[in-house]
Amino acid sequence: MSKIEAKARELAGIVAELSQHYALWWELGHPEIRSKWKRQFNDHSDFFDSSARAHFQSVLIMAYQLLDSRSDVVSIRKLLQEIEVSHSALVAASNAAISPHQEIFDRMNGIRSKVFAHRDSALGPDAIFELASLSPEAIGACVDTLCRVMNDLFFALVPDSEEFEFYEEIHHRTDCARDDLQRILAAL
């Protein structure tokens, strides 16, 4: 297996995990889900609230990791740099897909940096979240973009892969995580 293929496979796993964290964070905070399982959420509020925060933190950390441009990391940006000569059209398309979401990625990174990775001494977490003004839908669009970009990279860089194989696998794994959460709630 080539180094590029190995990196593509590793990044695919990170993107799949990112998608699962996003889906579980969405489910744990969605008003319809919370009202449907009100008793369970109330009886186990410490668990469900801390789980939602952990999934959100994971989304922020993983999105930052995937788009880190430092030369000493494994990231989508670094992979794009490494294949720029051999796959210039794919690199251009990937960058074009990510670019419209860059402002949201930057806001996500601001929260990650100022609330979770480091603590801003001038602003509290509530002020940082308010300034970032992020909606779950905007974050979801960013996650979906990373899934689509990684699908295209996976298809191009991993021999014997099929187009949309990775994207469909992500959705399957995400649906399984949601189903698991529903079963857990029903069992409580």
Steps between C-alpha positions, in 0.01 A plus 500: 500500500642840406540782753233701318253210512576447870435868570177491299382200700593664831325823406195305385476349848526842662231643272272204575550553874439875459170423328394270784587759766305764313195272462497408869549863608209597272278225639585577863414868455210481258178631660281226348725224633528665841121540525434144381734361767444771761493264798821326397679830437380637835581184696849481350568866427861494620581213265315632193612861544865404549476260204364776277784733607758227436363431152501874421859536620596202285341662194701818557827320565465262206396771254807699601721193470368416153567852370830565679753629248819445697761292322544248784141370518268261324211710371290547191682826429839330527382212280378749239843664502667161451286404199478844341724407207359154433131587554473872430133493393401303812694740723332799333155344540568411864620849583202649314262286709663594831552871425135616534494352851833645613341774709298240694809281541684806634223571750503135609875525547456819703275317744734201510796724565352752745271273700632144487866494393593821683295728718464858380568724799306797360178325395299228669365201309150647465637813332718293268204282398288810444768664284546183296127482426497144368191299423488121504398515134810704406723255683316213331563651157872515584502139615316390187748690283791320667320169441451575131857623454639194677279275287652649184852472640441143616367397159799657323774387738395156624528228236193283450267744677167579345357846454269595791605187691655707777221760510237227528702326773514823699124536481451137596726534806332827597155341474620211717622744767163679496316168522717396794412822682129441436527144638682627809233763561223245451665262749519762776 
